[in-house]
Amino acid sequence: MPTFFCPVCWAASRSDDPVCTHCGAEIARIQAGKSYGQRLAEALRHPEPTTPLRVALVLGLRREAAAVGELAACAHETRDLYLCLECLTALARIGTAEAWAEVASFTADPRRVVATCARDLLAHRPVESA
């Protein structure tokens, strides 16, 4: 049986728990009306370190345009270089004008590897996205 997590406190829960046993959040109400992409984007804040990496990858592969803001915020806020780079790659895969603008905002990042990645992604931007 898969493990589910509260979207508020990230405590493990059962899939059929309507209320988080740890923080009391009404899970069903919080998740109501949210698309899969929205729920997935929220997992960029998951405390287990490999989950946000997988989430960024999946958001990019799914080209979830609604996740551009969450991916950009995650890339700006994280201290994890791998996560930042995965968020930038996801933004490039999404490929909207907004996503490319976010990638461009990292070209002067003080972390050399991040700035280089952003410049490389922009240099290989498809012509129709330019």
C-alpha positions, 0 to 999 in steps of 0.5 A: 500500500502506498504511503500518503502524506498530509499536504500541510505537515507532510506527516504520513497518513493512510489514503482514506484518512479525511483528517491528518492525525498529526496536525488535524488538517482536513485533507479532503477539503484541502485537496478538493478541486485541485488538479493532479498537477497542482497537488504534484507542484505542492510536493516540491516542498516535501521534506524528504530530499529526493521527492522534490527532485522527482516532482520537478522531473515529472512536472517538466515531463508533463509540461505542467504550465500551471507549475511554472510559478512553483518551480521558479520559486523552488529554484530560487529558494532551495539551497540544493543545487541539484533541485535548482538545476532540475527545476530549471530543466523542468521550466525549459521542458515546459517551454512557455514564455513565462517558463523561459523568462524564469530560466532567464532570471537565473543567468546572473545567479551567483552560483556559477553552475546555476547561471551556466545551466540557465545560459545553456538552456536558453542557448538551446531553446527551440526556435518556436519558443524564442 
